[in-house]
């Protein structure tokens, strides 16, 4: 499955050719043609994490664990600062 995702995101010759044509057209319209780069017309893929739906029990357990650690190990400001 990972291979297919990587294969879908790879740029082909046609992608580069289309980007080259688009950049040449753009260069004919702008004042500073040397600033237009072909790579800016290629699609940039961004991976996003899937959002996991947590149940109420999971959230409650996470809160209990957090506060258990916080209340079981109270530290004063002096100890944290190394004084």
N, C-alpha and C positions, 0 to 999 in steps of 0.2 A: 504494500500500500504506500509505503514511504517513497518508493521508486516512482510510482505514478504521480504523486504530488510534485516530486522534483522535476519530472519530465514535463508536466503541465506548465511549470514556471520557467522553463528554459526558453531563451529567445532563439528563434529560428532565423534562417536567411531572409524569409519574407518579412519578419518583424524588423530586421535591420534595414532592409530595402525600403519598407514603408516609412520608417523613421528618417531615412536619408532623403526621401522625396519631400516629406513634410518639413524637414529642416531647410532644404533648398528653397521651398516656397516661402517659408518664414523669412529667410535671409533676404529675399527680394522685397519684402515689405518693411523691414526695420532699417533704422539709420546705421547702427553698428552691427553689420552682418557678421563680423568675426566673433561676436559674443554668443551667437546661436550655436549650440552644441547638439550633435545628433543624439547623444545619450539622453538628453532631456525629453526626447519624444518616445522613448521606450517605456513600457509599463513597468513600474516598480512593485514587486510583490512584497507584502507585509504579512507575517504570520501573526495570528491572533489566538490567544488562549480561549478555549471554550469555557463559558461560565457554568460552574457547577451549582446546581440547586441543592442547598443544604436543608435538611429537615430541622424541625424545631428542637428535636432531641440532640442533634449534632451541635447546634448553636449553644444550647444550654450546657452541654458537656464541655465545650470549648471555654465558655465563660467560667464554669466551676474550676477547671484546671488553671486558668489564668489567675483567678482571685485566690485560689489555694496557694499558689506559689508566691503571690504578692504578700498575702497575710502571714504565711508561715515564715518568711524570711524578711522581717522588717529591717530596713537599713536607714540609719540617720544620714543627713546630708554630709556630716563630717566624715563618716566612713566611706561614702562614695567618692568624695573629693580626695581621699587619701590623707586626711589630716589626723 
